[in-house]
Amino acid sequence: MNYKKEYLETFLKHQGQLFDEPVAQTLEEADEFLDECMAFVASNYRQVKQYFEENGGDTAGMSKEELLAQAEVFAMPDGKYLIVEG
Protein backbone atom coordinates (compact mmCIF):
# COMPACT_ATOMS: atom_id res chain seq x y z
CA MET A 1 0.00 0.00 0.00
CA ASN A 2 1.17 3.47 -0.88
CA TYR A 3 -0.99 5.36 1.63
CA LYS A 4 -1.33 4.89 5.40
CA LYS A 5 -4.19 2.64 6.46
CA GLU A 6 -5.91 5.44 8.37
CA TYR A 7 -5.79 7.65 5.25
CA LEU A 8 -7.45 4.92 3.20
CA GLU A 9 -10.10 4.34 5.87
CA THR A 10 -10.81 8.08 6.09
CA PHE A 11 -11.06 8.36 2.30
CA LEU A 12 -13.43 5.37 2.09
CA LYS A 13 -15.64 6.82 4.83
CA HIS A 14 -15.79 10.33 3.32
CA GLN A 15 -15.46 9.76 -0.44
CA GLY A 16 -19.06 10.96 -0.85
CA GLN A 17 -17.91 14.55 -0.25
CA LEU A 18 -16.22 14.46 -3.67
CA PHE A 19 -17.93 11.70 -5.65
CA ASP A 20 -21.61 11.02 -6.27
CA GLU A 21 -21.01 7.27 -6.22
CA PRO A 22 -18.33 5.28 -4.37
CA VAL A 23 -15.08 4.89 -6.30
CA ALA A 24 -13.71 2.26 -3.91
CA GLN A 25 -15.14 -0.36 -1.56
CA THR A 26 -11.99 -1.82 0.03
CA LEU A 27 -8.68 -0.50 1.34
CA GLU A 28 -6.92 -2.03 -1.66
CA GLU A 29 -9.31 -0.35 -4.12
CA ALA A 30 -8.92 2.97 -2.31
CA ASP A 31 -5.13 2.68 -2.43
CA GLU A 32 -5.19 1.90 -6.17
CA PHE A 33 -7.60 4.76 -6.87
CA LEU A 34 -5.60 7.31 -4.90
CA ASP A 35 -2.41 6.13 -6.57
CA GLU A 36 -3.95 6.41 -10.06
CA CYS A 37 -5.20 9.94 -9.47
CA MET A 38 -1.92 10.90 -7.78
CA ALA A 39 -3.54 12.03 -4.54
CA PHE A 40 -1.27 14.33 -2.55
CA VAL A 41 -0.69 14.32 1.19
CA ALA A 42 -0.16 17.84 2.55
CA SER A 43 1.44 18.24 5.96
CA ASN A 44 -0.34 21.51 6.75
CA TYR A 45 -2.58 24.28 5.46
CA ARG A 46 0.32 26.05 3.73
CA GLN A 47 1.01 22.97 1.61
CA VAL A 48 -2.69 22.67 0.74
CA LYS A 49 -2.72 26.29 -0.46
CA GLN A 50 0.53 25.82 -2.36
CA TYR A 51 -0.83 22.68 -4.04
CA PHE A 52 -3.93 24.49 -5.31
CA GLU A 53 -1.92 27.49 -6.51
CA GLU A 54 0.62 25.30 -8.34
CA ASN A 55 -2.22 23.43 -10.04
CA GLY A 56 -4.05 26.51 -11.30
CA GLY A 57 -6.49 26.97 -8.45
CA ASP A 58 -7.55 30.48 -7.58
CA THR A 59 -7.12 30.80 -3.83
CA ALA A 60 -7.18 34.60 -3.74
CA GLY A 61 -9.70 35.82 -1.21
CA MET A 62 -10.34 32.35 0.21
CA SER A 63 -10.10 31.95 3.95
CA LYS A 64 -8.24 29.02 5.48
CA GLU A 65 -11.59 27.45 6.40
CA GLU A 66 -12.95 27.86 2.86
CA LEU A 67 -9.88 26.28 1.30
CA LEU A 68 -9.85 23.34 3.70
CA ALA A 69 -13.61 22.84 3.09
CA GLN A 70 -13.06 22.18 -0.63
CA ALA A 71 -14.46 18.79 -1.70
CA GLU A 72 -11.00 17.67 -2.84
CA VAL A 73 -9.50 18.13 0.63
CA PHE A 74 -9.86 15.31 3.15
CA ALA A 75 -8.73 16.02 6.72
CA MET A 76 -6.72 13.10 8.08
CA PRO A 77 -6.71 11.87 11.70
CA ASP A 78 -3.06 12.93 12.17
CA GLY A 79 -3.71 16.55 11.16
CA LYS A 80 -2.51 16.20 7.57
CA TYR A 81 -4.68 16.63 4.47
CA LEU A 82 -5.25 14.28 1.55
CA ILE A 83 -5.96 16.12 -1.70
CA VAL A 84 -7.81 14.09 -4.33
CA GLU A 85 -8.51 15.35 -7.85
CA GLY A 86 -12.15 14.60 -8.71
Contacts in CASP RR format, 6 or more apart in sequence:
PFRMAT RR
TARGET T0000
AUTHOR 0000-0000-0000
METHOD contacts of the structure
MODEL  1
MNYKKEYLETFLKHQGQLFDEPVAQTLEEADEFLDECMAFVASNYRQVKQ
YFEENGGDTAGMSKEELLAQAEVFAMPDGKYLIVEG
1 8 0 8 1.000
1 27 0 8 1.000
1 28 0 8 1.000
1 31 0 8 1.000
2 31 0 8 1.000
2 34 0 8 1.000
2 35 0 8 1.000
3 11 0 8 1.000
3 30 0 8 1.000
3 31 0 8 1.000
3 34 0 8 1.000
3 35 0 8 1.000
3 39 0 8 1.000
3 41 0 8 1.000
3 82 0 8 1.000
5 27 0 8 1.000
6 76 0 8 1.000
6 77 0 8 1.000
6 78 0 8 1.000
7 34 0 8 1.000
7 41 0 8 1.000
7 76 0 8 1.000
7 82 0 8 1.000
8 27 0 8 1.000
8 30 0 8 1.000
8 31 0 8 1.000
8 34 0 8 1.000
9 27 0 8 1.000
10 74 0 8 1.000
10 75 0 8 1.000
10 76 0 8 1.000
10 77 0 8 1.000
10 82 0 8 1.000
11 24 0 8 1.000
11 30 0 8 1.000
11 34 0 8 1.000
11 39 0 8 1.000
11 74 0 8 1.000
11 82 0 8 1.000
11 84 0 8 1.000
12 24 0 8 1.000
12 25 0 8 1.000
12 26 0 8 1.000
12 27 0 8 1.000
12 30 0 8 1.000
14 74 0 8 1.000
15 22 0 8 1.000
15 23 0 8 1.000
15 24 0 8 1.000
15 30 0 8 1.000
16 22 0 8 1.000
17 71 0 8 1.000
17 74 0 8 1.000
18 71 0 8 1.000
18 72 0 8 1.000
18 84 0 8 1.000
18 86 0 8 1.000
19 86 0 8 1.000
23 29 0 8 1.000
23 33 0 8 1.000
24 30 0 8 1.000
24 32 0 8 1.000
24 33 0 8 1.000
34 82 0 8 1.000
34 84 0 8 1.000
37 84 0 8 1.000
37 85 0 8 1.000
37 86 0 8 1.000
38 85 0 8 1.000
39 82 0 8 1.000
39 83 0 8 1.000
39 84 0 8 1.000
39 85 0 8 1.000
40 51 0 8 1.000
40 82 0 8 1.000
40 83 0 8 1.000
41 76 0 8 1.000
41 80 0 8 1.000
41 81 0 8 1.000
41 82 0 8 1.000
41 83 0 8 1.000
42 48 0 8 1.000
42 51 0 8 1.000
42 80 0 8 1.000
42 81 0 8 1.000
42 82 0 8 1.000
42 83 0 8 1.000
43 80 0 8 1.000
44 80 0 8 1.000
44 81 0 8 1.000
45 64 0 8 1.000
45 67 0 8 1.000
45 68 0 8 1.000
45 81 0 8 1.000
47 81 0 8 1.000
48 67 0 8 1.000
48 68 0 8 1.000
48 73 0 8 1.000
48 81 0 8 1.000
48 83 0 8 1.000
49 59 0 8 1.000
49 67 0 8 1.000
51 83 0 8 1.000
52 59 0 8 1.000
52 67 0 8 1.000
52 70 0 8 1.000
53 59 0 8 1.000
59 67 0 8 1.000
67 73 0 8 1.000
68 75 0 8 1.000
68 81 0 8 1.000
71 86 0 8 1.000
72 83 0 8 1.000
72 84 0 8 1.000
72 85 0 8 1.000
72 86 0 8 1.000
73 81 0 8 1.000
73 82 0 8 1.000
73 83 0 8 1.000
74 81 0 8 1.000
74 82 0 8 1.000
74 83 0 8 1.000
74 84 0 8 1.000
75 81 0 8 1.000
76 82 0 8 1.000
END
